[in-house]
Amino acid sequence: MDHHVGLLAAVPAQLELLGVSLSLLLFIAGAALIVAEALAPGTHFIVLGVALLVAGLVGFLIPPGLGLLAPLILAAVVLVTTAVTYWGYEQVDIGAPGRGQTLSSDSLQGQFGTVTERVTKTGGEVKLEDGGFNPYYQARSAGDPIAEGSEVMVVDPGGGNVLTVEVVDSAGDDIDRALERDRQENTTEPDAESEHA
């Protein structure tokens, strides 16, 4: 019995890998994943990043002498925090309520936006009104070059990588928007009716 107690006492509460405490490694890895999410929104790096960051902070607070219980506590913290963070991440709709953080290329069809960098047939950038977490997209003109500040509509989502846009006539802008919203609502309603049938 004393032999087993001696083994547990020999395991440090602050486990070390390559001379660095496990808590510090978890904290750094979590911070790096959160930064990666900021650079590539919608990749879900933030879920694991927050979990590792919290586990690292909890690890700093674990008192010495817990033995093998310390890594088990850290594992439980990672699992619980991952579940809670994932749930929260899915509940938060930033920029496009009801659509989640990222948009599919099909949902970009008919979206309205503003040119932030002159759009030509070879390059440019637009900011979509309902563009998701990161509303800025590379764009190409369907016709003549489009000046910065112009209102545009997506005519071809191009797989979501490069959008093809055209200028929206400002006089018909409200009408175009209402028509597009009606078209989107009508395409979703038949699906709901067929489910009830």
Buried (B, 14 or more C-beta within 10 A) or exposed (E): EEEEEEEEEEBBBBBEEEEEBBBBBBBBBBBBBBEBBEEEBBEBBBBBBBBBBBBBBBBEEBEEEBBEEBBEBBEEBBEEBBEBBBEEBEEEEEBBEEBBBBBEBEBBBBBBBBBBBBBEEEBBBBBBEBBBBBBEBBBBBBEEBBEEEBBBBBBBBBEBEBBBBBBBEEEEEEEBBEEBEEEBEEEEEEEEEEEEE
